[in-house]
Amino acid sequence: MALNLQGQSYKVDSVTSTASVTDIAGRPVAFGAQTTLEQLIADKFSLSNTGQIVKVQIYSIAMPEELVNIIGIQLLKRDYIVSVRLSVGDKVYEAQAKKRVFVNAMFLTVEQIPHNKKAYSKALEKSLAVAVAQMK
């Protein structure tokens, strides 16, 4: 844990999701978000039960994809775009991050592949990191 130079301590209170996507590969979209956020805050500030309350909202999850067929070979590019909002007192910090996944197959279809929970988790972690970096 880093030394707290700014005298701020925080407590992660809740993680909610208002995104239209409710789960990725059988897991709730908020799975692991609180722990990840606590680690990110602990690296920059300090955590305590009496600290300033931090609330997180996952408000948008987009998964656009592009499929290309070339003579028996299918190439799929899927982006996981996650937008979060951190509320700390009267301040709000918003951030968005993207993780791209490529899948290719020969003589198979890649149109109905399941979502990649690791790619989603990385996009969520990156968006939380960007939001925490905005905190002062």
C-alpha positions in Angstrom: 0.0 0.0 0.0 1.4 3.4 -0.9 2.0 6.2 1.6 -1.0 8.5 1.6 0.4 12.0 0.9 -2.9 13.7 0.4 -4.5 12.7 3.8 -7.5 11.2 2.0 -9.0 7.9 3.0 -11.9 6.2 1.2 -14.4 3.4 1.7 -15.9 1.6 -1.3 -19.5 1.5 -0.4 -21.3 -0.1 -3.4 -21.0 -1.2 -6.9 -24.1 -1.1 -9.0 -24.9 -1.6 -12.7 -27.5 0.2 -14.7 -26.2 -1.2 -18.0 -28.5 -3.1 -20.2 -26.1 -6.1 -20.1 -26.6 -7.9 -16.8 -24.1 -10.7 -17.1 -21.1 -11.8 -19.1 -20.5 -15.5 -19.5 -22.7 -16.4 -16.6 -21.2 -13.8 -14.2 -22.9 -10.6 -13.0 -21.2 -7.6 -14.6 -20.2 -6.1 -11.2 -18.4 -9.3 -10.2 -15.0 -8.4 -8.8 -15.4 -4.7 -9.3 -15.4 -3.7 -5.7 -12.2 -5.6 -4.9 -10.5 -4.2 -8.0 -11.5 -0.7 -7.1 -10.3 -1.1 -3.5 -6.9 -2.2 -4.8 -6.7 0.8 -7.2 -7.6 3.2 -4.4 -5.2 1.6 -1.9 -2.4 2.1 -4.4 -3.0 5.9 -4.6 -4.7 6.8 -1.3 -5.7 4.8 1.8 -8.8 2.7 2.7 -10.6 2.9 6.0 -14.1 2.2 7.4 -14.4 5.9 8.3 -13.2 7.2 5.0 -15.1 9.2 2.4 -17.7 7.0 0.7 -17.1 5.9 -2.9 -20.0 4.5 -5.0 -19.5 3.0 -8.4 -22.0 2.7 -11.2 -21.3 0.6 -14.3 -23.6 2.6 -16.6 -22.8 1.3 -20.1 -21.4 -1.9 -21.6 -21.1 -2.1 -25.4 -19.9 -5.1 -27.3 -19.7 -4.2 -31.0 -18.3 -6.8 -33.3 -17.2 -7.1 -36.9 -17.2 -10.4 -38.8 -15.2 -11.0 -42.0 -15.5 -14.1 -44.2 -12.7 -14.8 -46.6 -12.9 -18.1 -48.6 -13.6 -20.4 -45.7 -11.9 -18.4 -43.0 -13.9 -16.3 -40.6 -12.4 -13.4 -38.6 -14.3 -11.9 -35.7 -13.3 -8.7 -34.0 -15.2 -7.9 -30.8 -14.7 -4.8 -28.6 -15.7 -4.7 -24.9 -16.4 -1.0 -24.0 -17.1 -0.3 -20.4 -18.2 3.0 -18.9 -18.1 3.7 -15.2 -19.1 6.5 -12.9 -17.4 7.0 -9.5 -19.3 9.2 -7.0 -17.1 10.6 -4.1 -19.1 13.1 -2.0 -20.3 15.7 -4.4 -17.8 14.9 -7.1 -18.4 12.5 -10.0 -15.6 10.9 -12.1 -16.5 9.2 -15.4 -14.3 6.9 -17.4 -14.5 4.6 -20.4 -12.1 1.8 -21.5 -12.0 -0.7 -24.3 -10.5 -4.2 -24.7 -10.4 -5.8 -28.2 -10.6 -9.6 -28.8 -9.9 -11.4 -32.1 -11.2 -14.9 -33.0 -10.5 -16.7 -36.2 -11.5 -20.1 -37.5 -11.2 -22.1 -40.7 -14.3 -23.9 -42.0 -16.1 -23.1 -38.7 -18.5 -20.4 -37.7 -17.5 -17.8 -35.1 -20.7 -15.9 -35.1 -22.1 -17.4 -31.9 -19.0 -17.6 -29.7 -19.6 -16.9 -26.0 -18.5 -13.6 -24.5 -15.0 -13.4 -23.1 -15.2 -12.6 -19.4 -11.5 -12.0 -19.1 -11.6 -9.3 -21.8 -14.6 -7.7 -20.1 -12.9 -7.8 -16.7 -9.8 -6.1 -18.2 -11.9 -3.3 -19.8 -13.7 -2.8 -16.4 -10.4 -2.7 -14.5 -9.0 -0.2 -17.0 -12.1 2.1 -16.8 -11.9 2.0 -13.0 -8.2 2.8 -13.1 -8.9 5.8 -15.3 -11.6 7.1 -13.0 -9.4 6.7 -9.9 -6.6 8.5 -11.6 -8.9 11.5 -11.9 -9.5 11.6 -8.1 -7.5 14.2 -6.2 
